Each structure stands twice: as C-alpha cells, then as structure tokens.
Amino acid sequence: MKQSLYLLALNFLLFLSFEATGQKSQLKVISNPVEYNDYIINQQNSIGSELKVLISIVTNDSSFKTQALTELSILTGVVEEAVNNLQNLKPIDPDSGLTASAIDLFSFYKLIMSTSYKELIDEIYAEAPDSEKMNRILTTITEDEAKYDAAFQSSQQYFSEYYNFTLEENELKLD
C-alpha cells in the first residue's frame, strides 16, 4: 500500500512537471510581418515607458534612493518579461535576425540595469555625487548600447524591406 501511494505521488509529480514544461514551451505565433514587427516594438516601448518613469524619479529632487531602486526593480522585471516574450515568439522565416537582435538588445538592457544603472543611482544619491564618474558610466552605456541598437535597426530594416513594408519613426522619445 505504501509503495502504491509512493508511485501515485511520483506519477502526479511527473504529470505536473510535464504540464509546466508544456506551458513554457508554447510559442506565440504571429504570421503577419507587420504585426510581428509591431509586437517586438511594443516590447521595446514597454521598456522605454518604464525607463521614463525611472528617469523622472532620479531627476526629481524630492525623490529618495529607495524609490529609484524600487523603480529599477520594476523596470528590470519589464525587461525580463520582454525577453521572455521574444524568446517565446515563433520566428517568421526569414526574420533576418530581428528577434535575436531584439533579444540581444533587451538582454543588454537587463545587464546594465543590474550594474551600471545601479551604480548611477548609488552615485546620484551619494552625499557628494561624482559627476565625472557618472559621465563615464553614461558614456560607456551609450557606446555599448549603440552596437546592439545598430544591429537591431539593421535587422529591422532588412526585415521591413524583405516583407515590403515601411518602418515608421517610433514616437516614444526619451528626453
């Protein structure tokens, strides 16, 4: 009797693990190239919108470091969700590397949020902020991001030309 309960429990756990695995492996399928591109851009815009919130917090003289760190945590979650969404997006064949370059760009965002953005927030809220250090961090971020952004824009341009649609300028601007 004890052994059959054990087997029943083991089978139940195996069933749950297959269910969980099955749910994770479901791909989002978008077959229309314009909608596919828009889906990726919407992921990027969700990151940009949350980044604007972080910028408004750190530029507000009355905000606290804990507010900035909380928002950075929220922003990191948004980036993780965007990466997961793109990893679960079935690529259109050919997609010219569009999805991979977006994942690379968003993964870069995630990396700098846990390192460079954290350093910037620490410096901004320090008793004596070091503006030279902040400028070095910002310069490094900007230079590194340019490489990922160029690869993304190039693959997006190729994708739009291949599928014969025009890219529109993104209205989300970071001031």
N, C-alpha and C positions, 0 to 999 in steps of 0.2 A: 504494500500500500504506500509506504514511504517513497519507494522508488518511482511509482507511477505519478505521485504528486510532484516529485522532482522533474520527471520527464514532461509533465504537463506545464510546469513553470518554465522549463527550458524552451519548450515549443512556443509558449506565449511570448517569451523574450525574443526569440528568433523572429516571430511574426511582427513584433513591434519594431525590431531593427530593420526588417525588410520594408515595412510601411514608412519608416522615417527615411530610409535610403531612397525609396521610390519618390517621396515628396521632394527631396532635394534635387533629384536628377531631372525633374520636369523642366523642359525648356520652354521659354516664351518664344513663340513663333510669330514673326512679322514678315510677311512676304512682299509687301509693298515697299519699294526702296525709299520713297519719301517719308513714309511713316516710320520706317526703320531708322533713318537718319534723325527724324524728329524725336524718336524715343531716346536716342543717345544724347541729343542736345538737351532734352528735358532733364536727363540725369545730371548733366553739367550745370544746367540752370538751377537745379535744386541745391547744388553745392554752392554756386555763386550767390544765391539768395541768402543762404545761411552765413556765408562769409561776410556779406554786407552787414549782417547783424553783429558779428564779432567785431568788425571794423568800427561800427557805431559805438559799441561798448568801450573799446580801448581808446577811442578818441573823445569820449565823454569824461570830462574832468571829475565828475562826481561818482564815477563807477569804481567798483572795487575789484581787486585781483580775483577774488572768488567768483565774481560774475563772469569775468573774462574766461577763467578756467572752465567754468560750467558751460559756457557757450562753446568753447573749444571742444569740449567733450561731445556736445550735441552735434557740432559740425563734423567731428570725426565719425560719429555714427551715421550721419548723412552720406559721407564719402564711402564708408564701408557698405552701406546699403546700395549705393550706386554701382560700386564694383561688383557686388553680388548680383545685382540686376543684369549687368552686362555679361557676367560670366554665365548667367542662365538664359542669355539671348542666343537663339539659334542663328548663326551667321548666314547671311544671304550669300549665295555663291555666284560670282565672286564678291567679296566685300572689301577688297583692296587693302585689307589690314585695318579697316576702320574700327572694328570692335577692339582688336588687340591694341591699337594705338590709344584708344579711349581708356581702356583698362590700365595701360601703362601710365597715362597722364593722371588718372584718378588715384592710382597706387602711389604715384609720386606725391600727390596732394596729401595722402594719408601719412606718408613717411615724414614730410616736412611739418605736418601738424603735430606730430609727436616729438619732433626735435626742434626745428627752427622756430616754429610758431610759439612753442613753449618757452624757448629762450627769449624771444621777443617780449612775450608777456612778462616774464620774470624781470627783464630789463626795464620795460615801461613802468612797472610798479615798484622798481627799486628806489631806495631813498635818494640815490644820486644816479639817475639813468645815464648810461654811457652812449651818447649819440653816435660816436664813431663805430662802436660795436654793433649798434642797431643797423646802421647803414651797411656794414659789411654783411650782416645776416641777410638784409633785404637784397643786396646786390647778388649774393650767392643764390638766393631763392629765384630771383628774376632770371639770372643766366641759366640756371639748371632747368627751370620751367620752360624757357624758350625752346630748348631742344625737344622736349616732349610735346609742346604745343605745336611746333613746326611739323613734327611727324604726324600729329593728329590732323592738322589742317591740310597737309599734303594728301593724306589718305582720304580725307573727306572730299577734297576737290576732285580727286580721281574717281571716287565713288559717284559723285554727282554727275561728272562728265560721262562715265560709263553708262549710267542709267538715265542720262539725258534730262536732268532737272537742274534748276538754278538754285544756288545757295543764297539765302537772304542773310543780311547782317543781323547778328544777334542783338536784340535790344537791351539785354541785361549788361549794364556797364558798371564797372567798379570804379568809383571816383576816388 
